[in-house]
Amino acid sequence: MANQQPSSGNPRVDVEYRRKKSAEEMRYQIVSFALMIFLTLVAFVAVGYEGFSGWFTVPFILLLAVIQVIFQLYYFMHMSHKGHEAPSLFLYSGVVVGAVTILAFTTIIWW
């Protein structure tokens, strides 16, 4: 039970603190969700617009996807909270291994 907040002995203060933290967390999630919907709409517009070439559209959509993954991890999966250091370590080490693997296979194919 190391993740529990220390009790002040006053139940009214503890309830108010939890209510304030919950409201703040919900606000972050709503803003993040709205931004992700906006980024999805931007990606659809980038694909549908005839003026953009494929050389612009594909990297642009990949950039939007990376931004959405960051929003997903930090706001919806609560990776920004304390106590999530071990899952963060495994997640980021997996990203590094995946990136090195893609880089290795790309260099093998191109050279």
VOMI-414056 format. One line per field, with one value per atom (N, C-alpha, C): x negated, y, z; residue number from 1; chain; atom name. Coordinates in nm, 2 decimals, decimal comma. Each point is the difference from the previous one (the first is absolute). Layout:
BEGIN
px = (X|...) .
py = (Y|...) .
pz = (Z|...) .
seq = (NUM|...) .
mol = (A|...) .
atom = (CA|...) .
//
This chain:
BEGIN
px = (-0,08|0,08|-0,09|-0,11|-0,09|0,05|0,10|0,04|0,12|0,04|0,11|-0,05|0,09|-0,04|0,01|-0,10|0,01|0,13|0,06|0,12|-0,03|0,08|-0,02|0,08|0,08|0,08|0,14|0,01|0,12|0,06|0,11|0,06|0,05|0,04|0,05|-0,12|-0,11|-0,12|-0,04|0,00|-0,04|0,09|0,13|0,10|-0,01|-0,02|-0,02|-0,13|-0,10|-0,13|0,02|0,06|0,03|0,09|0,10|0,10|-0,08|-0,08|-0,08|-0,09|-0,07|-0,10|0,08|0,12|0,08|0,05|0,04|0,05|-0,12|-0,12|-0,11|-0,04|0,00|-0,03|0,10|0,13|0,10|-0,01|-0,04|-0,02|-0,11|-0,12|-0,11|0,05|0,08|0,04|0,10|0,08|0,10|-0,08|-0,10|-0,08|-0,08|-0,06|-0,08|0,09|0,12|0,09|0,04|0,03|0,04|-0,12|-0,12|-0,12|-0,02|0,02|-0,01|0,10|0,13|0,10|-0,04|-0,05|-0,05|-0,11|-0,10|-0,11|0,05|0,10|0,05|0,07|0,08|0,06|-0,10|-0,11|-0,11|-0,06|-0,02|-0,05|0,09|0,13|0,10|-0,01|-0,01|0,00|-0,13|-0,11|-0,13|0,01|0,07|0,01|0,09|0,11|0,10|-0,03|-0,09|-0,04|-0,09|0,04|-0,07|-0,14|-0,01|-0,13|-0,12|0,02|-0,12|-0,04|-0,13|-0,06|-0,01|-0,03|-0,02|-0,13|-0,09|-0,13|0,03|0,10|0,03|0,10|0,10|0,11|-0,04|-0,08|-0,04|-0,08|-0,11|-0,07|0,09|0,08|0,09|0,10|0,06|0,09|-0,08|-0,12|-0,08|-0,04|-0,02|-0,03|0,13|0,11|0,13|0,02|-0,03|0,01|-0,09|-0,12|-0,09|0,05|0,06|0,05|0,12|0,09|0,11|-0,04|-0,11|-0,05|-0,05|-0,06|-0,05|0,12|0,10|0,12|0,06|0,01|0,06|-0,08|-0,13|-0,08|0,01|-0,02|-0,01|0,13|0,11|0,13|0,10|0,01|0,10|-0,06|-0,13|-0,06|-0,07|0,01|-0,05|-0,15|-0,08|-0,14|-0,07|0,07|-0,06|0,01|0,07|0,02|-0,12|-0,01|-0,11|0,03|-0,10|0,01|0,01|-0,02|0,00|-0,14|-0,10|-0,13|-0,04|0,03|-0,04|0,07|0,14|0,06|-0,06|-0,03|-0,06|-0,13|-0,08|-0,14|0,02|0,09|0,02|0,06|0,09|0,06|-0,11|-0,08|-0,10|-0,11|-0,04|-0,10|0,06|0,13|0,06|0,00|0,02|-0,01|-0,14|-0,10|-0,14|-0,03|0,04|-0,03|0,07|0,12|0,08|-0,07|-0,04|-0,06|-0,14|-0,08|-0,12|0,02|0,10|0,04|0,04|0,08|0,04|-0,12|-0,08|-0,12|-0,09|-0,02|-0,09|0,06|0,13|0,05|0,00|0,02|0,00|-0,14|-0,10|-0,14|-0,04|0,05|-0,03|0,06|0,12|0,07|-0,06|-0,03|-0,05|-0,15|-0,08|-0,14|-0,03) .
py = (-0,12|0,12|0,13|-0,01|0,11|0,12|-0,03|0,10|0,09|-0,03|0,07|0,14|0,10|0,13|-0,01|0,07|0,00|0,07|-0,06|0,06|0,11|0,11|0,11|-0,01|-0,10|-0,02|0,07|0,09|0,07|-0,06|-0,07|-0,07|0,11|0,11|0,10|0,05|0,02|0,05|-0,11|-0,12|-0,11|-0,02|0,02|-0,01|0,11|0,12|0,12|-0,02|-0,05|-0,02|-0,09|-0,12|-0,10|0,06|0,07|0,06|0,10|0,08|0,10|-0,07|-0,11|-0,07|-0,08|-0,05|-0,07|0,10|0,11|0,11|0,04|0,02|0,04|-0,11|-0,12|-0,12|-0,01|0,02|-0,01|0,11|0,12|0,11|-0,03|-0,06|-0,03|-0,11|-0,09|-0,11|0,06|0,09|0,06|0,08|0,08|0,08|-0,09|-0,10|-0,09|-0,07|-0,05|-0,06|0,10|0,12|0,10|0,02|0,01|0,02|-0,12|-0,12|-0,12|-0,01|0,04|0,01|0,10|0,12|0,10|-0,05|-0,07|-0,05|-0,11|-0,08|-0,09|0,07|0,10|0,08|0,06|0,05|0,06|-0,11|-0,12|-0,11|-0,03|-0,01|-0,02|0,11|0,12|0,11|-0,01|-0,03|-0,01|-0,11|-0,11|-0,11|0,04|0,07|0,04|0,11|0,09|0,12|-0,04|0,04|-0,04|0,07|0,12|0,07|-0,05|-0,10|-0,05|-0,13|-0,01|-0,12|-0,11|-0,12|-0,11|0,02|0,07|0,02|0,09|0,08|0,08|-0,07|-0,06|-0,06|-0,11|-0,09|-0,12|0,04|0,08|0,04|0,09|0,08|0,08|-0,08|-0,10|-0,09|-0,08|-0,04|-0,07|0,09|0,12|0,10|0,02|0,01|0,01|-0,13|-0,11|-0,13|0,00|0,04|0,00|0,10|0,11|0,10|-0,07|-0,07|-0,07|-0,11|-0,07|-0,10|0,06|0,11|0,07|0,04|0,06|0,03|-0,12|-0,11|-0,12|-0,05|0,00|-0,05|0,09|0,13|0,08|0,04|0,00|0,05|-0,12|-0,09|-0,10|-0,12|-0,03|-0,11|0,04|0,13|0,06|-0,02|0,00|-0,02|0,12|0,11|0,12|0,00|-0,10|-0,01|-0,06|0,02|-0,06|-0,15|-0,08|-0,14|-0,08|0,07|-0,07|0,01|0,00|0,00|-0,13|-0,11|-0,13|-0,03|0,02|-0,01|0,09|0,13|0,09|-0,05|-0,06|-0,05|-0,11|-0,09|-0,11|0,05|0,09|0,06|0,07|0,08|0,08|-0,09|-0,10|-0,10|-0,08|-0,03|-0,07|0,09|0,13|0,10|0,00|0,00|0,01|-0,13|-0,12|-0,12|0,00|0,04|0,00|0,10|0,11|0,10|-0,05|-0,07|-0,05|-0,12|-0,08|-0,11|0,06|0,10|0,06|0,06|0,07|0,06|-0,11|-0,11|-0,11|-0,06|-0,03|-0,06|0,10|0,13|0,10|0,01|0,00|0,01|-0,13|-0,12|-0,12|0,00|0,05|0,00|0,10|0,12|0,11|-0,02|-0,07|-0,01|-0,14) .
pz = (0,00|0,00|0,00|-0,07|0,00|-0,09|-0,08|-0,10|0,06|0,12|0,06|0,05|-0,01|0,06|0,15|0,07|0,14|0,05|0,10|0,05|0,09|-0,01|0,09|0,13|0,01|0,11|-0,01|-0,10|-0,02|-0,13|0,01|-0,11|-0,11|0,05|-0,10|-0,09|0,06|-0,08|-0,10|0,04|-0,09|-0,11|0,02|-0,10|-0,10|0,05|-0,09|-0,08|0,06|-0,08|-0,11|0,03|-0,11|-0,10|0,04|-0,10|-0,09|0,05|-0,07|-0,10|0,04|-0,08|-0,11|0,03|-0,10|-0,11|0,04|-0,09|-0,09|0,05|-0,08|-0,10|0,05|-0,09|-0,11|0,03|-0,10|-0,11|0,05|-0,09|-0,10|0,05|-0,09|-0,10|0,04|-0,09|-0,11|0,04|-0,10|-0,10|0,05|-0,09|-0,10|0,06|-0,08|-0,10|0,04|-0,10|-0,11|0,03|-0,10|-0,10|0,06|-0,09|-0,09|0,05|-0,08|-0,11|0,03|-0,11|-0,10|0,04|-0,09|-0,09|0,06|-0,08|-0,10|0,04|-0,10|-0,11|0,02|-0,10|-0,09|0,05|-0,08|-0,09|0,05|-0,08|-0,11|0,02|-0,10|-0,11|0,04|-0,09|-0,08|0,06|-0,07|-0,11|0,03|-0,10|-0,11|0,03|-0,09|-0,09|0,04|-0,07|-0,12|-0,12|-0,12|-0,02|0,07|-0,02|0,07|0,10|0,07|-0,08|-0,01|-0,06|0,10|-0,04|0,09|0,08|-0,05|0,07|0,12|0,00|0,12|0,09|-0,06|0,07|0,10|-0,05|0,08|0,12|-0,01|0,12|0,10|-0,06|0,08|0,08|-0,06|0,08|0,10|-0,03|0,10|0,12|-0,03|0,11|0,09|-0,07|0,08|0,08|-0,05|0,07|0,12|-0,01|0,12|0,10|-0,04|0,10|0,07|-0,07|0,06|0,09|-0,03|0,09|0,13|-0,01|0,12|0,09|-0,06|0,07|0,07|-0,07|0,05|0,12|-0,01|0,11|0,13|-0,02|0,11|0,06|-0,07|0,06|0,02|-0,10|0,02|0,07|-0,01|0,07|0,12|0,04|0,12|0,03|-0,11|0,01|0,07|0,01|0,06|0,15|0,06|0,14|0,07|0,13|0,08|0,01|0,01|0,02|-0,13|-0,12|-0,13|-0,06|0,08|-0,06|-0,06|0,06|-0,06|-0,13|-0,01|-0,13|-0,11|0,05|-0,10|-0,05|0,09|-0,04|-0,10|0,02|-0,09|-0,13|0,00|-0,12|-0,08|0,06|-0,08|-0,05|0,08|-0,05|-0,12|0,00|-0,11|-0,12|0,02|-0,12|-0,05|0,08|-0,04|-0,08|0,05|-0,07|-0,13|0,00|-0,13|-0,10|0,04|-0,09|-0,05|0,09|-0,05|-0,10|0,03|-0,09|-0,14|0,00|-0,13|-0,07|0,07|-0,05|-0,06|0,07|-0,05|-0,12|-0,01|-0,12|-0,11|0,02|-0,10|-0,06|0,08|-0,05|-0,08|0,05|-0,07|-0,14|-0,01|-0,13|-0,10|0,05|-0,08|-0,05|0,08|-0,04|-0,03) .
seq = (1|1|1|2|2|2|3|3|3|4|4|4|5|5|5|6|6|6|7|7|7|8|8|8|9|9|9|10|10|10|11|11|11|12|12|12|13|13|13|14|14|14|15|15|15|16|16|16|17|17|17|18|18|18|19|19|19|20|20|20|21|21|21|22|22|22|23|23|23|24|24|24|25|25|25|26|26|26|27|27|27|28|28|28|29|29|29|30|30|30|31|31|31|32|32|32|33|33|33|34|34|34|35|35|35|36|36|36|37|37|37|38|38|38|39|39|39|40|40|40|41|41|41|42|42|42|43|43|43|44|44|44|45|45|45|46|46|46|47|47|47|48|48|48|49|49|49|50|50|50|51|51|51|52|52|52|53|53|53|54|54|54|55|55|55|56|56|56|57|57|57|58|58|58|59|59|59|60|60|60|61|61|61|62|62|62|63|63|63|64|64|64|65|65|65|66|66|66|67|67|67|68|68|68|69|69|69|70|70|70|71|71|71|72|72|72|73|73|73|74|74|74|75|75|75|76|76|76|77|77|77|78|78|78|79|79|79|80|80|80|81|81|81|82|82|82|83|83|83|84|84|84|85|85|85|86|86|86|87|87|87|88|88|88|89|89|89|90|90|90|91|91|91|92|92|92|93|93|93|94|94|94|95|95|95|96|96|96|97|97|97|98|98|98|99|99|99|100|100|100|101|101|101|102|102|102|103|103|103|104|104|104|105|105|105|106|106|106|107|107|107|108|108|108|109|109|109|110|110|110|111|111|111) .
mol = (A|A|A|A|A|A|A|A|A|A|A|A|A|A|A|A|A|A|A|A|A|A|A|A|A|A|A|A|A|A|A|A|A|A|A|A|A|A|A|A|A|A|A|A|A|A|A|A|A|A|A|A|A|A|A|A|A|A|A|A|A|A|A|A|A|A|A|A|A|A|A|A|A|A|A|A|A|A|A|A|A|A|A|A|A|A|A|A|A|A|A|A|A|A|A|A|A|A|A|A|A|A|A|A|A|A|A|A|A|A|A|A|A|A|A|A|A|A|A|A|A|A|A|A|A|A|A|A|A|A|A|A|A|A|A|A|A|A|A|A|A|A|A|A|A|A|A|A|A|A|A|A|A|A|A|A|A|A|A|A|A|A|A|A|A|A|A|A|A|A|A|A|A|A|A|A|A|A|A|A|A|A|A|A|A|A|A|A|A|A|A|A|A|A|A|A|A|A|A|A|A|A|A|A|A|A|A|A|A|A|A|A|A|A|A|A|A|A|A|A|A|A|A|A|A|A|A|A|A|A|A|A|A|A|A|A|A|A|A|A|A|A|A|A|A|A|A|A|A|A|A|A|A|A|A|A|A|A|A|A|A|A|A|A|A|A|A|A|A|A|A|A|A|A|A|A|A|A|A|A|A|A|A|A|A|A|A|A|A|A|A|A|A|A|A|A|A|A|A|A|A|A|A|A|A|A|A|A|A|A|A|A|A|A|A|A|A|A|A|A|A|A|A|A|A|A|A|A|A|A|A|A|A) .
atom = (N|CA|C|N|CA|C|N|CA|C|N|CA|C|N|CA|C|N|CA|C|N|CA|C|N|CA|C|N|CA|C|N|CA|C|N|CA|C|N|CA|C|N|CA|C|N|CA|C|N|CA|C|N|CA|C|N|CA|C|N|CA|C|N|CA|C|N|CA|C|N|CA|C|N|CA|C|N|CA|C|N|CA|C|N|CA|C|N|CA|C|N|CA|C|N|CA|C|N|CA|C|N|CA|C|N|CA|C|N|CA|C|N|CA|C|N|CA|C|N|CA|C|N|CA|C|N|CA|C|N|CA|C|N|CA|C|N|CA|C|N|CA|C|N|CA|C|N|CA|C|N|CA|C|N|CA|C|N|CA|C|N|CA|C|N|CA|C|N|CA|C|N|CA|C|N|CA|C|N|CA|C|N|CA|C|N|CA|C|N|CA|C|N|CA|C|N|CA|C|N|CA|C|N|CA|C|N|CA|C|N|CA|C|N|CA|C|N|CA|C|N|CA|C|N|CA|C|N|CA|C|N|CA|C|N|CA|C|N|CA|C|N|CA|C|N|CA|C|N|CA|C|N|CA|C|N|CA|C|N|CA|C|N|CA|C|N|CA|C|N|CA|C|N|CA|C|N|CA|C|N|CA|C|N|CA|C|N|CA|C|N|CA|C|N|CA|C|N|CA|C|N|CA|C|N|CA|C|N|CA|C|N|CA|C|N|CA|C|N|CA|C|N|CA|C|N|CA|C|N|CA|C|N|CA|C|N|CA|C|N|CA|C|N|CA|C|N|CA|C|N|CA|C|N|CA|C|N|CA|C|N|CA|C|N|CA|C|N|CA|C|N|CA|C|N|CA|C|N|CA|C|N|CA|C|N|CA|C) .
//
